[in-house]
Amino acid sequence: MTGRAKFRLKKKQPLWALPILAAVLAVLCISFGPSSRSAMKQYLRERYGREFVILSSEKVPRDLLGHRVYSARTFTAAPKDDPDLRFFASSYWATDGFWPVIHHYCNDSYEEEQMLRIWEEEARTAGVDYSLVLERYPCSREAQTFRSGYGVILSFGPKDLDQICLLLSRSMERMLAETPAQQGRMTGSTLRLRYREEDWPEDNCCTVALTLFYSLFHTGNGASEWQNIDTDPEAIRECILEAAARYERQYDLQ
C-alpha cells in the first residue's frame, strides 16, 4: 500500500512542478530581456531610418510599473543630428492577461513630441486655450519624469466651432507633413473635443476623440468602424456635428 502511494505521488510531481517552472521561465525572460542602450538605438534606427543617441537610461521601480507590466526600462533619446529634440522610449515586458504568457514590447514618443510641439505652436498662434493630459505607459501615472503620449482637451461651443476646425486642420496637416506620422497608423496622441450646444443643460457635453490619425466612427446602424481622419476643416466640422446630433438623440436633448 505504501509503495503504491509513493509511486502515485512521484507520478504527480511533474504536474505540480509545471506552474513553478513556468513562473521561473517568466522571471528569467523578464530579467534578461533585450533592454540595453544598443538594442534601443537599433530599434529606433530601424523604425525611423535615422541615427539616434541615448542620453540616459534607468530601470523602472516596481511600484511605478503600469497595469500588467512586470519589468520596464526607460530611455531618454534624441536624433543624432537634432539633439534638442528629446523624447522618451521604453523596453518592457507585459502580459495581455493570459498568464504566464509575457510579451516584450518597445515603445517611444518620437512622433508624439514633434506633434505636441506643432500643436503648441498652432494653438498659441490661434489664441486657443486647452489642457493637457500626459500618458505614461508602461509606467504608472505616478512616474512624473516619463511620458509616452498626450491627450489635448479642447472645450468649445458653436461660436468657436469654425476657429477650432481650422486649428485642428492646420495642426494635423503640419503633423502629417513634418513628422513620421501617417494616416491609418495609431499614435499615442489624442485630441479630445468637448463640444456643448448653448441650449444644453450645463452638465451635458459631447466628447469626440480624434486619435491621430485614425479614429472610431459610427456607421449609423449602431456599429462602429475605424477610419482615416479627413483633415479638411469642413470634414472635421461635420464629424463634430454628427457626434453632437447622436448625443442629443441619446440623451433626449432635442
Secondary structure, 3 states (H helix, E strand, C coil): CHHHHHHHHHHHHHHHHHHHHHHHHHHHHHHCCCCCHHHHHHHHHHHHCCCEEEEEEEECCHHHECCCEEEEEEEEEEECCCCCCCEEEEEEEEECCCCCCEEEEEEECHHHHHHHHHHHHHHHHHCCCCEEEEECCCECCCCCCCCCEEEEEEEECHHHHHHHHHHHHHHHHHHHHHCCCCCCCCCCEEEEEEECCCCCCCCCCEEEEEECCEEEEECCCCCEEEEECCCCHHHHHHHHHHHHHHHHHHCCCC
